[in-house]
Amino acid sequence: MSIDGRVGLKNGQSKWITSEKSRSLVHRIRTEFDAIIVGGNTLRKDNPILTTRGLKEKEPLRVVFTRTLDLPLIAKLWDTKFSNTLVVYDASTANEENLKRIPKNVLIEKVSSDDPKILSTLLAEKGCNKVLWECGPKLATAAVKSGSIQEFITFVAPKIIGGINGMTPFSDFKFESMKQVINLNFQEITSSSNDFYLRSFIN
């Protein structure tokens, strides 16, 4: 994110806030995980690859968690040559007609709600014990609120994006008191090219 806490412009543009070195470090960080999760909106807007770029022999499982199944016909995640992709959808809200858009080589699971805890349990049953949430503000907030997140990895670039409606890493937690805010315990603070790299755990 930028030094003023933005992860994108109001129009959604976000490439690139942090440096190439930081992005390479993200590829290395992904090697620590069994699965990487994004939401449907991240897939539609960013069209990510979500691999380690060959740094890990068995690439993490790439997971799309969607409420609507309104997913693009063409996406880099649909190419499962080097890494498997799993689409998990909320059966209570999704239009299952949209399943026709997803290629046959992509794994599909349905769950009873959009609760991130249900997704965490599903992935644990598949042997994914350590997962990385590389998602947008809404899903990130839901994951934190559900207790699915223990550690934060943050890259801060010395850039000012501004804008009242600029994209931020989280949506509204609806806190009404400073006693409710999430306190973090920093484990590592270092530089990454011209960026700052921070690793922290929830107290």
C-alpha positions, 0 to 999 in steps of 0.5 A, a space after each residue: 500500500 502507499 504511505 497514506 494507506 491506499 491500495 489503489 486509485 478510486 477507479 481501481 488502478 493499482 499497478 504498481 504501488 510497490 517496487 519490483 523487488 517487493 513483488 519478487 519477495 511476494 513470490 518467495 513469501 508464497 512458497 510458505 503457504 499451501 493455498 492462496 485465496 482471492 475473491 471474485 472481485 480481485 479475479 475480475 479486476 487484477 487477473 492474477 497468476 498467484 504462483 511462486 514463479 517456479 520457486 516452489 516445486 509444488 505450487 500453492 493451490 489457488 482459491 477463488 472465493 465467490 458469492 456470485 460465480 460472476 467470474 470471467 470467461 478468460 482468466 490466468 487462473 484457469 490455466 492449471 498447467 503449473 498450479 491447480 485452481 479451486 473455485 469455492 462459491 456460496 450456494 445461498 447467493 450464487 447463480 449456478 448458471 455461471 458454473 458454465 463459465 468455468 473450465 472443466 480443469 478447474 476444481 469447484 466446491 460449494 459451501 453454505 455461506 460466505 463465512 471465511 471460517 467455512 472456507 478455512 475448514 474446507 481447505 484444512 480438510 484438503 491438507 492446506 494448513 497455512 493459507 495466504 489471503 491476497 484478497 481485496 478489502 471486503 474479503 480481507 475484513 471478513 477474514 479478520 473478523 472471523 478469526 481466520 487471520 493470525 499474521 499480517 504481511 504488509 509492503 508500504 511504498 513511499 508514495 501518496 495516492 490520496 483521494 477520499 474514496 481511494 481504495 484501502 486494505 480493509 473495509 469498515 470494521 464498524 468499530 465504535 471505540 478505540 478498545 475495539 481496534 486490532 492491535 498488532 505485534 511487529 515481528 519484522 520491519 525491514 526495507 525492500 528496495 525503496 519500500 518498507 516490509 512489515 510482518 506482524 501478528 495479532 496480539 
